[in-house]
Amino acid sequence: MQYSFASRTAAMLASPVRHIRENARRHSFISLAEELPAQELFPVKLLEEAAHDVFGSGPDALQYGEPEGYFPLRAWLAGEWEQRKGVRVPPGQILLTTGSQQAIDLIVRLMVDERDPVLVENPTSPGCLQVLSMQGAQVVPVESDEAGVIPDKLEALMIRYRPKLFFATPTFTNPTGSLWSAARRQEILDLCRHHQVLVVEDDSYGELHFKQKHETHDQHPYGQSRKFAEAYPSLFALDHAGQGGQVLYIGSFNKTVAPGLRTGWAAGPAPLIEGMYALKQLADMQSSTMNQRLLFQLLTRSRFQWHEHLAMLNKEYSTRLQLILELLKRPFWKDVTYHIPSGGMYVWVRLPDGLDSALLLKAALPKGVAFMPGALCAVGEEGASHIRLNFSHPGREQLLMGMNLIGETISEFTARS
């Protein structure tokens, strides 16, 4: 039978991400493309103990639960934000989702009609761009400098397009790892308030920050700040935890505990959370109550120290960042430029002039290595000249081999040109 797929699925079905994931299942394949944390750092033993407690408590763990999410976990989040970030948000204004990607999908489906303009940082999360594309949005990129999104550029686009939404990641943007300054955050929030544009703030990488200084490789306009995330309030906090009605705050435990638990959140103004809650019931009724109870049990166990766990992740990822920065100094990589991220899990690399990242990926895959081509992270022509490299998931030997193989492929292209 000949199937007639919806026209807007064409780009998704043809995406190289599908081929990357298929290859990644090969035993010897090395992927620096995916958004994966280090699995050897998952708290497996403590999760086993937590699972024993959850299942030992009776069959309720396997029953349907609250569509808005397990209440004790929502209350834990509210307490954590108040204690550490000075943000007060009632548990009733928190919706637990199946990862941050579902939170993005729900707010887009709630707010965006076909051809509606939506502003995004450029570059930005591939997942966000995919969701907007599937909804038929008109995606409008906004320029940034070393302090974050440029206010004059943003306001000009607001006046021209009158968008409903602005997707922003002030703390460690995927893929650049950049960090907006405190002053820029307030300035951008004031502009969004003045022009009545809802900010969707993605804080999925906000806990992964690097305190130490690294040698700066170039003057690329991102990621120059060496301060770390806790120095700056979120836009959500500046908007009085959604009471100002201007910010929807999303994030997840996928990058900090384990992605298999598939637990994220959206927090913000009650009308938005209620609308997303209604759509979520149509999508999947509820996210896994069992996973949420398991996560809550872990977070409240005396043997698991949440803040110590985050400190361990940041120390290890900082070491891996240093390794990839050293590898980028090798001769294979001599003609690339890059910035040094302040946090997150990626390095955003500009290729030598004239080299296309999609073509480079096609040549790298047969060698047994992959990266994320920049076109999937950016709107317009900028992405074709960039690649995103994940340094959190590969082990030391994999990172060494993978970087050598990619560098070898770059060298072959540049030699031919």
N, C-alpha and C positions, 0 to 999 in steps of 0.2 A: 504493500500500500504506500502511496505517496502522501506524506504528511505535510500539512501546511502550517508551519510555525509562525507565531506572531513576529512581525518584521523587526521589532526592537530586541528580539532575542538573538539576532544574527551575530552581533559583536561578541556577546557572551559565549555563544557556541564555538566561535572561531578563535577565542582567546588562547594565547600560548600558555596561560596558567594551567589549563587542562593537561597539556602535554608535559609541562613541568611536573605536575603531580603524578602523572602516570609513570614518568621516568624515575621519580623519587622513590618509588616502591622497589626499584631494582637494587640488588644487594650492594653493589659497589658505587652507586650513583651518589654524587655530592651536590646537595642543593643549598645555595646561599640565597635562594629566591623567596622562600616561604616565611610566614610570620610566626615562627616557632620559637618558644623559649627552650632552655636547656632542660631536657627531660631527666637528666641525672640529678638535677636539683629539686625535683618534685619531692614533697614530704611523704613518700610512699608508705613507710612504716606507720607514721602517725595517722595517715588516711586509713590504713588497714584497721587500726585500733578504733578510729572514729566510726568506721563502717560496722564493726562488731557491736558498738554501742547503739548505733541507729537501728540495726536489724534486731538487736536484743530488746529494744523498747516496744516491740509489737508490730502488727501488720499495718499500722497507720502510715508508715514510711512508704508503703507501696500503694496507698490510696490516692485518689484525686485530692488536691489541696486547694489553697486559695489561688485564684487566677492571677492576682497581683503579686504573688510570691509568699514564701514562708515568712510569717510575721516576725519570729525571733531574729532571722537574718536581716530583715529590713530594719529592725530596731537596733541591731548591732551596728549596721552601717551608719545609722543616724547618730549613735553614740560616738563612733569612731570619728566621724566628720566634726562633731562638736568639740571633742577632746583635742584633736590634733590640728584642726583647721579653723576652729572658731565658727563653724557653719551649723546653724540650727535648721533642720528640716524634719517635719513630722514623718513618721513611717508611712502614713497614708499618702504622702506625696512621693513615694519611691515605688517604682515598678521593677520587679526582677524579670529579666529577659534571658533568652538563650544567646548569651554573648552580646557584645556591644553592636555587632553587625545587625542583629534583630532590632535593637533600639533605633538604629539609623533607618532601617527599613520601615518601622512603624511610624516614625515621625514624618518621613517622606510621604508615605501613603496617606497619612492624616492631613497633611498640609498642602501637598503639591499636585496641581492639575497638569495635564500635558501642556508643554511649551511654557510653563511658568518659569521665570528666571530664578535661579538659585546661585548665590555667590559661594565660591570655595577658595581656600588658599591654593596657591599653585607653586610647587606640586602639593599633592595631598594623598590621602589613603586610597588605594585602588578599590577597596570595598565600597567606600562612599561613592566614588565615581560610577561603579557598576550599578548601585542601587538607583542613583539619579538617572542614569541612562535608561534603565528598565522602566522607570516611571515616566519617561519622555520629557524630563525637565530640560530647560535651556541652561546649561552649565556655564557660568560666567567666572573666569579666573581673576583673582586679585593678586597684585604684586606685593612682595615683601622686601624688607631690607634687614639689617642686622638686629633691629629692635622688634621686628614683627611685621604684621600687615601695615602697609603705608596708608595713613589716614586719608590723605588727599585723594589717593587713587580709589580707596574704598568709597568715600563719599560721592565722588563723581559717578561711580557705577550705581550707587544707590539712587541717585537723582535720575540717571538715565534709564535704569531698568525697573525701579520700584519692586525689588525682590521681596519675597515672603521670608526667606531663610538665608542665613549665612553660616556655613559649616566652618568651624575653626578649631584648631588644636594649639592653644597657646603654649602648652607645656610638652615639648619634645614631639614636634610634628612628624608624622610618618609621611615621607621618608627622610626628611632632612635632620631630624633630631634638634631642631632649633627651639629656642626659648624666648618668648616675648618678654620685653622689659615691663616692669611694674607700671611705669608711666604710660606705655603704649596700651596696656590692657585697659586702663581706665579711659583713655582717649577713645579707643575702639568701642567700648561699651557705651560711652556717652553718645557716639555717633549712631549706633544701632538704636538706642533709646529715642533719639531725636527723630530718626527716620522710620521708627516703628518696624524694625526688622528683627525677627527672632534669631538669636544666636543659638546654634546647637554646638555645645562645647564638648569635644571628645577628649577625655582625660585617661584613655586606656593605657598610656605609657607614663603617666605622671609620677608613679612611684619609682621608676627606673632612672636614677640620676647619678652622674659621675662628678664627684667633688674635686678630684685632682686636676691640675692643669696639664695640658699636652702641648707640645710644640705645634704652632699654627702653620699649616702647609701653604696656604694661599690667602687671598683676600676675597674669597667667595662670599656673597652677601648674606649668608645664613650662619647661625650658630656661633657667633663670635663671643657671646656672653659665657663666662666661665662659672657664673653663679649657678646654683642648683635650685630645683623646683620649690623647695620649702621656703625659699626667700620671697616668693611671690604668691599672692592670693589668686585663686581661680576666678574667672569671670563670674561663675556662679556665686562665689563668696562676695564679690563686689556688688552683685545684684541682690544681696541679702537673701541668699539661698532660694532664689526663685520668687521671693515675695515681690520683687520689682517687676516680675512678669516678663523679663527680657531674655532669660537664659534657660535652656534645657541642658542638663548636665548628664553625660553618659560615660560609662566605663565598664570594666569587668575585672574578674579575678583570673581571666585566662592567661595573662602574661605574668602573673605573680604567684599563683598557686598551681593550677594545671588546666590547660584548655579542655581536657576531656570532661570536666565538670560543667562546662558550658553555662556559666553563670555570669551575667552582666546586669546592668541596671540603667534606668533612666530616672532622674529626679528633677522636679521643677514645678511650675505652676499647676494647680489642681486641674484646670480645664484640659491642659495638654495630657497629663497623666491619665485622666478619665477617658479621653479620646483614644489614647494608645492602648489602654486596658481593654476597651471595647474591640479594637482591631485585633488585639492579641488573642482574644477568645475565638475569633474567626480563623486566625492563622494556625494556632496549635493548642488552644484552650488554656494551657499553662505550660511553663517550663518545668523541668523535672523537680518535683518536690523531694524525691530521694536525694538528688544531687545537692539541693539547697540545704537539706538537713545534714547531710554529710559534711558540707562546707562549714556550716554553723558549728557542728560538733568539733571540727578541727580547730576553728578559730577560738573557741572557748575552752579548749583543753589546756591544762596548766603546763603540759610538756611542750606545747607549741607556742612560741613567742612570736607574734605577728611582726613586731617591729624588728626583732633580731633576724627573722627570716628575710625581710626586705633588705636589711643591711648586708646580709650574706649575698643576696642576689646582686646587689649593686657593686660589691667588692669583686665578685667573680666576673660580672659583665664588664667592669672597668678593665680588668686584666685582659679579657678577650678583645676589647676595643684597642688596647695598647698593642696587642699582637697584630691585629689587622692593619693598624696604622704603620707598624714596622714593615709589614709585607708590602704595603703600598709604596714604600720607598725603593723597592727592588727595581732593577733595570726594565723588566717587562712593563712596569707601570709608569715609566718616567714622563710620559707625555699626557698623563691624566691630571686633573685637578679635583680637589674635594675639600669639604669643610669638615671640621671635627665636631661631632655631635655633643651636646650637653647632656643627653640622656637618650633613652629608647633602646632600639635593637639593630640600628642600621647605619650604614655609611652611604651617602648619596654622592656618586662619582660622575664627573663630567669626562666623557671619552675624548680622545684626540680628535681634532677637527676633521669633519667629513666622515666619521665612523658612525654608522647607524646601529643602535642597540638591538633592534629586532633582528637584523642580519647577523650581528655578532652572536646572539643567542642561538640562532640556527646552526652556526658553526661550532658553538661550544657544546651543544647537547650530545653530538656523537662522541665527544671526548669524555663524557660522563660527568658533566658539571652544568649547573644552571644558576642564573641570577634573575632578578626582576627587571625586565626592560622598562626604561623610564616612561615610555609612552603610556603605560598603564597607570602611572602615578601623576600624570600631568595633562593639562588641557592645552592644546596648541602644539607648536613645533618644538618647544624646549625639551620635552621628554625624550625625543628621538636620540638626543646626544648624551643621555644619562643612563646609568644603571643603579639599582639599589642592591646593596650587599648586606645580608643578614650575618651578624657575627655572634649572636647569642646561642644558636642551636648547634653549629658544627663543633666537634671536639678539636683539640689542637692539631692533630694529624690531618683531619678532614679539612680544616681551615687552610693549613699549609698547602695541601695538595690542590684544593679547589682554587685558591688564589693563583697558584702556579699555572693551572690549566687555563684559567680565564686570561691571565696575563700572556700566556703563550698564544692564545687565540687573537688577542689584541695585536701582539707583535706580528703575527702572520698577516693580518689585515693591513697594518701600517706599512709593512715591507712591500706589499703588492702595490700600495698607492704611491 
